[in-house]
Amino acid sequence: MEKIILIYSSTDGHTREICLRLLKVLEAAGNEVALISVEEAPNYQLENFDKIIIGASIRYGRHSKGIYQLISSKLQALNNKPNAFFTVNLVARKPNKNQPETNPYLIRFLSQIAWQPKQLAVFAGKIDYQKYNVFDRGMIRMIMWMTKGPTHPKTSIDFTDWEQVNKFGKVICDM
Ligand SMILES: Cc1cc2nc3c(=O)[nH]c(=O)nc-3n(C[C@H](O)[C@H](O)[C@H](O)COP(=O)(O)O)c2cc1C
């Protein structure tokens, strides 16, 4: 049994949902898992865990500031443990942009941080227009229109490949 910490940065809850699925896979394999938000992370000693996993969504082209701060403040703990990072975004719904080597947000993110995660994953996110405020809904609909995605204001589509999430859970178990 290992102690694994899952840290998420999520605005509308989808990255947390993905973490909950990972938690299920990891617990089923006999691990003890702590699931916390990036805001709670400063209260935790990452050194006390055997593995550190961080997941974050993209909003207006970037991961949250909190994720950058977490990585720079906990760099040593991250580098000393088996670790993984995953990103969640809508660009990843496109088959040619859903790999660590092809997802533009992940490529840029890795060039901006000092940490080199040992395992990486890219998951397509969720659109739920009715959850967003007027400004965000308008912006995302415009981006979807430009990238040939769904624009109906009542659209709620989960683009995540949940089997891919299960497989990533197994990768974490094995690392
Ligand atoms: C206001 C807003 C801005 C977003 N900006 C982007 C973006 O720039 N690129 C992208 O691929 N996805 C973008 N997304 C899609 C999110 O990454 C996707 O909905 C994800 O599932 C959100 O995860 P979360 O609920 O954990 O925050 C945006 C979503 C919202 C609501």
The ligand as a Gaussian input file, in Angstrom:
#p B3LYP/6-31G(d) Opt

LIG

0 1
 C      -14.235000      30.339000     -19.021000
 C      -13.610000      29.150000     -19.659000
 C      -12.445000      29.290000     -20.404000
 C      -11.867000      28.169000     -21.027000
 N      -10.745000      28.331000     -21.799000
 C      -10.253000      27.277000     -22.485000
 C       -9.153000      27.445000     -23.373000
 O       -8.589000      28.514000     -23.508000
 N       -8.734000      26.352000     -24.059000
 C       -9.310000      25.116000     -23.919000
 O       -8.894000      24.169000     -24.594000
 N      -10.340000      24.922000     -23.064000
 C      -10.833000      25.965000     -22.353000
 N      -11.881000      25.805000     -21.507000
 C      -12.420000      24.465000     -21.315000
 C      -12.041000      23.860000     -19.975000
 O      -10.666000      23.547000     -19.921000
 C      -12.890000      22.606000     -19.767000
 O      -14.239000      23.016000     -19.693000
 C      -12.530000      21.812000     -18.532000
 O      -13.318000      20.644000     -18.494000
 C      -12.729000      22.631000     -17.275000
 O      -12.292000      21.884000     -16.170000
 P      -12.614000      22.373000     -14.683000
 O      -14.118000      22.225000     -14.516000
 O      -11.884000      21.411000     -13.824000
 O      -12.120000      23.774000     -14.535000
 C      -12.470000      26.888000     -20.874000
 C      -13.646000      26.757000     -20.110000
 C      -14.207000      27.873000     -19.512000
 C      -15.474000      27.711000     -18.721000

